[in-house]
Amino acid sequence: MSTHTAVSRAYNFSAGPAVLPLSVLEQIKEEMLALPGVGSSILEISHRSQAFVEILDDARQRLVDLLEIPDTHEVLFLQGGARLQNAMIPMNLLSDRSQTADYIVTGKWGLTSSEEVQHYGKLNLAWNGADSGYSRLPQLSEIDFSDAAVYIHFTSNETIHGLQFSRPPANRDVPLVSDSSSDFLCRPCDVSKFGLIYACAQKNAGAAGVTVVIIRKDLLARSGDRLASYLDYAQQVKGGSMLNTPPTFAIYVSGLIFKWLQDQGGLESIYELNLAKSEMLYAVIDANSDFYLGHVKNKADRSIMNVVFKLPSPELDKKFVEDASNENMTSLKGHRSLGGIRASIYNAMPVEGVQVLAEFMRDFVKKHG
Ligand SMILES: Cc1ncc(COP(=O)(O)O)c(C=O)c1O
């Protein structure tokens, strides 16, 4: 895929909002003034119009097909980001304040999620990787599950620390809840294993403004009638994600992304590509391990979405980001809490962009190593 249109496009390694496929951006541009057969822009039509209802249904169906979501689960398109889900999950799944939830905290996002539980019930911090600076994932035997827990929450990919679970970190008969915000749709996923999966769209599934929630139907009853309608998953399901005016543009973009993923051959194909892309960067890191200091200790824990490393000094980190920017690679600066470098290589990052970065890294170590 070419990265140069009439406007010069950089290789954008942003952690989110992040790069989108060029073909999707071009379609948005083409349809911005009038959707085919509609005569108005997606920004101008009612969410109750047939045209938008079709867009929403199409997006939902494509997602169901991509992930092979079983009939046991519902799909919602909500607002408020992953952040609101951090609260809606304990709000809905804990029936009262006496109930407990297990949280496996492997980074900043897991920690943020866990902090909301106190408003609605009891938190059991089943594992917290803070002591290791969130540089590794736990073994199953290290996780201190509570027998009382009514759900188990984990973050499948920690965007800041670059840690990703290769399989769910629990094998108990308790609903598993995954914050999949930064690795949603990066690989096939057996949805039947999960009670709830949530993902904000602005990394791997579209534009900021919409968050996908996939919830097992039997969990919908837990909220009772305690909650305001917007905050109640059961009410959202009844209202078809349209209790209020939904983020119509963001849902339209997500639908285009789901179609793009299908056109790429689906999640098996995109997974192969993601493995190959991340391996290109990890190979340079491993071949120069005195210079590129990977944040994650065990290779098996490394993220295929966010590659996080430091150089031997903050000055070199800064120079790396500046020189990369001069070569048309942007947003490589690590998160402010960690420093160093973070290369986010989501589904839409072309292989060519990763090749250019890997080449740049090899040159940079030759010059400064
Ligand atoms: C894993 C993870 N969870 C949650 C969030 C927060 O998402 P939002 O800003 O949509 O609330 C992010 C955003 O970077 C994230 O990476």
The ligand as a Tripos MOL2 file, in Angstrom:
@<TRIPOS>MOLECULE
LIG
   16    16     1     0     0
SMALL
NO_CHARGES

@<TRIPOS>ATOM
      1 C1         -5.8730   -1.0300   27.0110 C.3       1 LIG1
      2 C2         -6.5910    0.2860   27.0990 C.ar      1 LIG1
      3 N1         -7.6700    0.3900   27.8830 N.ar      1 LIG1
      4 C3         -8.3390    1.5440   27.9980 C.ar      1 LIG1
      5 C4         -7.9620    2.6660   27.3030 C.ar      1 LIG1
      6 C5         -8.7560    3.9420   27.4640 C.3       1 LIG1
      7 O1         -9.5680    4.1240   26.3740 O.3       1 LIG1
      8 P1        -10.5490    5.4000   26.2640 P.3       1 LIG1
      9 O2         -9.6720    6.5910   26.1400 O.co2     1 LIG1
     10 O3        -11.3760    5.1110   25.0490 O.co2     1 LIG1
     11 O4        -11.3640    5.4320   27.5100 O.co2     1 LIG1
     12 C6         -6.8500    2.6140   26.4770 C.ar      1 LIG1
     13 C7         -6.4340    3.8400   25.7440 C.2       1 LIG1
     14 O5         -5.3310    4.0620   25.3750 O.2       1 LIG1
     15 C8         -6.1490    1.3940   26.3890 C.ar      1 LIG1
     16 O6         -5.0580    1.3100   25.6210 O.3       1 LIG1
@<TRIPOS>BOND
     1     1     2 1
     2     2     3 ar
     3     2    15 ar
     4     3     4 ar
     5     4     5 ar
     6     5     6 1
     7     5    12 ar
     8     6     7 1
     9     7     8 1
    10     8     9 2
    11     8    10 1
    12     8    11 1
    13    12    13 1
    14    12    15 ar
    15    13    14 2
    16    15    16 1
@<TRIPOS>SUBSTRUCTURE
     1 LIG1         1 GROUP 0 **** ****
